[in-house]
Amino acid sequence: MSAPHYVVAYGGDERSKVALRTGADLARSLGAVLDIVLVVRADTPFGAAYPPAPDIESLVEHQAKGWLEEARASVPSGVPVETHIRHHRSVAQGILEAAADLDARLVVVGTASGGGPGFTVGPVATQLLHASPVPVALVPRRHESPGLLERIYCAVGTRPGAQLVVRESVEAARRAGLDLHLVSLLEIDEHDGAQESARRRATELIATAAKDFTDGRARVEIGQGRTMKQAVESIAWDPRGVLLVGSSRLAPGRRTFLGTTAARILRHLPIPMVVVPHTDGEPR
């Protein structure tokens, strides 16, 4: 069985370099080939430079090749790596077309972040999250490379279709020999009387998932707080881990779609998040 391919969306900037380091960690941990893809924006007949600049294209191409050479050199030895230049009017679409041509199993992209933990998605990451047929890994801008991964966290929701992301997590954990943690994050107002019932419901769902998909071998954790920030911070996230979350039920067909809950988790999460697309036949 051939090794899977993981695509890193690269642009030579700092967030791209952080994404590349995380992509290398993922590839080394999960036995994948790392494909570094840099998309050069293609001009349209209606967007030509004025006055004409015939050497601009060759200069951009030269710079792109230089960035990719630096990127390749920064990847740790032992990780199979290939570099690619693509030309497209849309960076996100160029990345997706490259991923399709390479039969990639994952796209890794960097994000913006504020002064603390958590991160926000930029235009390219947003487009990928609403169109990718393969999982998309979002990396905090200041995320430090932990080296080899040791555990996979899986966010178990309360809505139909939650079993999909559990299956993906179990498969990845078993393939790489990593610890698996099933996590449920609850926003509970202690004064509305629903705290215990909400926690009991989450406990039942996560315990069932652990039994059905992992034979009880996964660790189960429930984080809670009056806000999502408090719920996320109540979990002791291992920096050598990643969190897998499912796509919103609004996702069309087999596509990723970052839901509102996942987006709120993202703002406070200190480790990479992988958004898993729907599959055909999954409950919507």
Secondary structure by P-SEA (a helix, b strand, c coil): ccbbbbbbbccccaaaaaaaaaaaaaaaaabbbbbbbbbcccccccccccccccaaaaaaaaaaaaaaaaaaaaccccbbbbbbbbbcccaaaaaaaaaaaacccbbbbbbbbccccbbbbcaaaaaaaaccccbbbbbcccccccccccbbbbbbcccccaaaaaaaaaaaaaaabbbbbbbbbbbccccccaaaaaaaaaaaaaaaaaaacccccbbbbbbbcccaaaaaacccccccbbbbbbccccccccbbbbcaaaaaaaacccbbbbbbbbcccccc
